[in-house]
Amino acid sequence: MQQTEHGLTGCPAPAKLNLFLHVIGRRPDGYHLLQTGFQLIDRSDLLHFSLRDDDAIRRTSLLPGVTEDNDLTVRAALLLQETCGIATPGVDIAIDKRLPMGGGLGGGSSDAATTLLALNHLWRTGLSRDELMKLGLKLGADVPFFLLGNNAFAEGVGETLTPINLPPRWFVVIEPGVAVPTATIFGAPELTRNTEAVTIADFSKRPFSFGKNDLEQVAAQRFPAVAEALKWLSKYGAARMTGSGACVFCAFDDERDADEVCGQAQERWSAWKAAGLSQHPLAAF
């Protein structure tokens, strides 16, 4: 990342993996109550912010299927601008998109969080991390996690966060080539919604093989490509799906093992390795 005279360039928006994801209930308003373990990894989108001479917020890069009005980065910038109630220069936002949409890696939420962090710095709005997290929740349940700065055990709809330390690991991630709509999975009548609640202590004993992803079975049944990737990767360890899919992953102690598995993945998939992060790259912002 580099600060220029007119903005910031190369701001990372890292992906996350859900090491486990349990649905333990449902609120009267329809939102699901979750428990999950969030792991940051070093695969990122890159965002670039250039201050304008007017107060407009514009996205200058094309994202297929995502209009500017619906883009979380634009919405995040407008929300911060409106919340602060002060005159700020507008900004052009460009996104180098490396994380797949509909992959369960949190790319859109991470982009929104990086936007809030970068513009809080550029606009000198002075909001604290907690204030940014409350703002981020208005954009999506995963956004506060990316603003926290650390790996976390999450509860509620994903907004109740407890920072955790996780041992170093390498991960193989497979993109099966399909986009899984989150609403479709959470709305499935067959989704398990009554998994028994767990504690951080339970999870911490074996964070990379703990529990399950309650959304995985639904996604695998409806999207055969997810089931095929899971079956193949399970030959090498405790493979599972992240988020509501479609990406699946497996943890490895050694980078060479991750390289070997990536090299054996089928050509129809996009398979890559990533290192676990202990902190968000913009944790100091």
C-alpha positions in Angstrom: 0.0 0.0 0.0 1.2 3.5 -0.8 -0.1 6.9 0.1 0.1 9.5 -2.7 -0.6 13.2 -2.9 -4.1 12.5 -4.0 -5.1 9.2 -2.2 -4.1 5.7 -1.4 -3.2 2.9 -3.7 -2.9 -0.9 -3.3 -5.0 -1.1 -0.1 -5.5 -4.9 0.6 -9.0 -6.3 1.4 -8.1 -9.9 2.6 -10.3 -12.9 2.3 -11.6 -14.9 5.3 -12.3 -18.5 5.9 -15.0 -19.9 8.2 -13.1 -22.6 10.1 -16.5 -23.8 11.3 -20.0 -22.3 10.9 -22.9 -23.5 13.1 -26.5 -22.2 12.8 -27.8 -22.3 16.4 -31.2 -20.5 16.0 -33.2 -17.9 14.2 -34.3 -14.5 15.4 -38.0 -13.3 15.0 -36.9 -11.0 12.2 -35.6 -14.0 10.2 -31.9 -13.4 10.7 -30.0 -16.6 11.7 -28.0 -16.9 14.9 -24.5 -18.2 14.2 -21.3 -19.3 15.7 -18.1 -19.3 13.6 -14.4 -19.0 13.7 -13.0 -16.4 11.3 -9.5 -16.8 9.8 -7.9 -14.1 7.7 -5.8 -15.2 4.8 -3.3 -13.4 2.6 -5.3 -13.6 -0.6 -6.8 -10.1 -1.2 -8.6 -7.7 -3.5 -6.7 -4.5 -3.9 -8.4 -1.1 -3.7 -7.2 2.3 -4.9 -8.6 5.6 -3.7 -8.1 8.9 -5.6 -9.6 12.1 -4.1 -11.7 14.2 -6.4 -12.2 17.9 -6.8 -16.0 17.5 -6.1 -17.9 15.5 -3.5 -19.0 12.6 -5.7 -18.3 9.0 -5.0 -17.5 6.9 -8.1 -16.3 3.4 -8.9 -14.0 3.6 -11.8 -13.5 -0.2 -12.4 -16.0 -2.6 -14.0 -17.4 -5.4 -11.9 -19.6 -7.8 -13.9 -23.0 -8.2 -12.3 -22.5 -5.5 -9.7 -23.9 -2.0 -10.4 -22.2 1.0 -8.9 -25.3 1.7 -6.8 -25.1 -1.8 -5.3 -21.4 -1.9 -4.8 -20.5 -2.2 -1.1 -17.5 0.0 -1.5 -19.6 2.9 -2.9 -22.2 2.4 -0.2 -19.5 2.3 2.5 -18.0 5.6 1.2 -21.5 7.3 1.0 -22.4 6.0 4.5 -19.2 7.4 6.0 -19.6 10.7 4.2 -23.2 11.0 5.4 -22.5 9.9 9.0 -19.6 12.4 9.5 -21.7 15.3 8.3 -18.7 17.2 7.2 -17.6 18.5 3.8 -15.3 15.8 2.3 -13.7 15.6 -1.1 -15.3 12.9 -3.3 -13.3 9.8 -4.2 -12.8 7.5 -7.2 -12.6 3.9 -6.1 -10.9 1.3 -8.3 -10.9 -2.4 -7.4 -8.5 -5.1 -8.6 -10.8 -8.1 -8.0 -9.0 -11.3 -7.1 -11.6 -12.9 -4.8 -14.5 -14.6 -6.5 -18.0 -13.3 -6.0 -20.4 -15.9 -4.4 -17.4 -17.8 -3.1 -17.9 -17.5 0.7 -14.6 -15.6 1.1 -16.1 -12.4 2.2 -14.8 -10.3 -0.7 -17.5 -7.7 -0.8 -17.6 -7.3 3.0 -13.8 -7.0 3.1 -13.8 -4.4 0.3 -16.4 -2.4 2.3 -14.3 -2.6 5.4 -11.1 -1.5 3.6 -13.0 1.4 2.1 -14.1 2.6 5.6 -10.6 2.3 6.9 -9.0 4.0 4.0 -11.4 6.9 3.9 -11.5 7.4 7.6 -7.7 8.0 7.2 -7.9 10.1 4.0 -10.8 12.2 5.2 -9.4 12.5 8.7 -12.9 11.8 10.1 -11.4 10.5 13.3 -13.8 7.6 13.9 -12.6 4.9 16.4 -12.4 1.3 15.4 -15.6 0.5 17.4 -17.4 3.3 15.7 -16.4 2.0 12.3 -17.5 -1.5 13.3 -21.0 -0.2 14.2 -21.1 1.6 10.9 -20.0 -1.5 9.1 -22.8 -3.6 10.5 -25.2 -1.5 8.5 -23.6 -2.7 5.4 -23.4 -6.4 6.2 -22.9 -8.9 9.1 -19.3 -9.8 8.1 -18.1 -6.2 7.7 -17.4 -5.6 11.4 -15.0 -8.7 11.5 -12.8 -7.2 8.7 -12.7 -3.9 10.7 -11.8 -5.7 14.0 -8.2 -6.3 12.8 -7.8 -9.8 14.3 -9.0 -13.4 13.8 -12.2 -13.9 15.8 -14.8 -16.2 17.3 -18.1 -14.7 16.2 -21.6 -15.1 17.5 -25.0 -13.4 17.0 -25.5 -12.7 13.3 -21.8 -12.5 13.1 -21.3 -9.1 14.8 -20.4 -10.3 18.4 -16.7 -10.8 18.0 -14.0 -12.1 20.4 -10.4 -11.8 19.1 -8.5 -15.1 19.0 -5.0 -16.2 18.3 -4.6 -19.0 15.8 -1.5 -21.1 15.0 0.2 -20.5 11.6 -1.2 -22.6 8.8 -1.3 -22.8 5.1 -4.5 -23.3 3.2 -5.4 -24.8 -0.1 -8.6 -23.2 -1.5 -10.5 -24.5 -4.4 -12.9 -22.3 -6.5 -15.3 -24.9 -8.0 -16.4 -22.6 -10.7 -19.9 -21.7 -9.5 -21.3 -18.8 -7.6 -23.6 -19.7 -4.6 -26.2 -17.1 -3.6 -26.2 -16.7 0.1 -29.9 -16.1 0.4 -30.6 -19.4 -1.4 -28.7 -21.4 1.2 -30.0 -19.6 4.3 -33.5 -19.8 2.9 -33.4 -23.6 2.3 -36.1 -25.4 4.3 -33.7 -28.3 4.9 -31.0 -26.2 6.6 -30.1 -27.2 10.1 -30.9 -24.4 12.4 -30.6 -25.9 15.9 -27.0 -26.9 16.3 -26.0 -26.9 20.0 -24.0 -23.8 21.0 -20.3 -24.3 21.7 -17.6 -22.3 23.6 -14.4 -20.7 22.5 -12.5 -23.2 24.7 -14.1 -26.1 22.7 -13.1 -24.5 19.4 -9.6 -23.5 20.5 -8.6 -27.1 21.3 -8.6 -28.0 17.6 -9.5 -24.9 15.5 -8.7 -26.4 12.1 -10.8 -29.5 12.5 -13.5 -28.4 14.9 -17.3 -28.7 14.3 -18.7 -28.4 10.8 -20.3 -26.0 8.4 -24.1 -26.3 8.7 -24.5 -24.7 5.3 -22.2 -27.2 3.5 -24.7 -30.0 3.0 -27.4 -27.7 1.5 -24.8 -26.1 -0.9 -23.4 -29.5 -1.9 -26.8 -30.9 -2.7 -27.8 -27.9 -4.8 -24.5 -27.3 -6.4 -22.8 -30.6 -7.4 -19.5 -28.8 -8.3 -19.2 -27.9 -4.5 -19.7 -31.6 -3.6 -17.1 -32.8 -6.1 -14.5 -30.3 -4.8 -15.2 -31.3 -1.2 -14.9 -35.0 -2.0 -11.6 -34.6 -3.8 -10.0 -32.2 -1.2 -11.1 -34.5 1.7 -8.5 -37.0 0.6 -5.9 -34.7 2.0 -7.4 -33.6 5.3 -10.4 -32.0 7.0 -11.8 -30.2 4.0 -14.9 -28.0 4.3 -16.7 -25.2 2.7 -16.3 -21.6 3.8 -19.3 -19.4 4.4 -22.3 -20.2 2.2 -20.0 -21.4 -0.5 -18.8 -22.1 -3.1 -15.1 -22.2 -2.1 -13.8 -25.2 -0.2 -10.5 -25.4 1.8 -8.2 -27.5 3.8 -5.5 -26.6 6.3 -1.9 -27.8 6.1 1.1 -27.4 8.5 3.6 -27.2 5.8 3.7 -25.0 2.7 5.2 -27.8 0.6 2.2 -30.0 1.3 -0.1 -27.2 0.2 1.9 -26.8 -3.0 1.7 -30.5 -3.7 -2.1 -30.6 -3.3 -2.5 -27.5 -5.5 -0.5 -29.1 -8.2 -2.8 -32.2 -8.2 -6.0 -30.3 -8.4 -8.2 -30.7 -11.5 -7.6 -28.1 -14.3 -11.4 -27.2 -14.3 -10.9 -25.7 -10.8 -9.0 -22.7 -9.7 -6.8 -24.0 -6.8 -4.5 -21.8 -4.9 -2.7 -21.6 -1.5 -2.8 -18.9 1.1 -1.1 -18.3 4.4 -3.2 -17.6 7.5 -2.8 -14.0 8.8 -2.6 -13.1 12.5 -3.8 -9.6 11.8 -5.6 -7.6 9.1 -3.0 -5.8 6.9 -4.6 -2.4 7.8 -4.8 -3.2 11.6 -2.8 -0.1 12.4 -5.1 2.2 10.6 
